[in-house]
């Protein structure tokens, strides 16, 4: 317990020294401003594949792990984004959205490099190309998962003909959507810690920080949702028409803070073992 407390204290001290609060603000704001460009690109990609319904389902997967009090206010704006007419995948708007969506990945990279104490040696254009590639891979993977959920009613209908009394399709799909979103979150956290930093840590070194971020973000989401259910009027009276944006920004800020602290925790554990993150 003494060693654990020492590691946590070391991580907290370095988090403060690395301007972790400011980095979390930067990541949270960038995540919010990159969200809609990402959804625009996903919608354009879904339209190119011939199914606009996939974009709507993909958006539901993105927000499945968000507290409903946070996701609810911006759901209408998301629907407007996804239903806006688009001329195809290679329209100027979709291309620009593709580029701006990659800014969130660059923000995560900055946070991890700072947490692991790394100096980025790679040129900026190579990093941006990597970010663009990750956005494309993430979009395709998200649409593939959305396709499975869209197929859910057909699959369940077929199974129900052989297994009478099967749980209602709606309930199963809701559970599947939450489960898929949880897996997406875990895989995304591992991928971020493994791919984005200037030096790749060993896979086993990532588990503590990723587990902390994963569990703590879900717990925080539940607590923040419960708080909003009681005191959402405080945000509305303070920020008026900007209340929904501010709620989302506060939520993303604390999630980003947990993400950065997860990297600091991994780095503190590696330091306690005498292994810097750049080896």
Secondary structure, 3 states (H helix, E strand, C coil): CHHHHHHHHHHHHHHHHCCHHHHHHHHHHHHHHHHHHHHHHHHHHHHHHCCHHHHHHHHHHHHCCCCHHHHHHHHHHHHHHHHCCCCCCCCHHHHHHHHHHCHHHHHHHHHHHHHCCCCCCCCHHHHHHHHHHHHHHHHHHHHHHHHHHHCHHHHHHHHHHHCCCCCCHHHHHHHHHHHHHHHHHHHHHHHHHHHHCCCCCCHHHCHHHHHHHHHHHHHHHHHHHHHHHHHHHHHHHHHHHHHHHHHHHHHHHHHHHHHHHHHHHHHHHHHHCCCCCCC
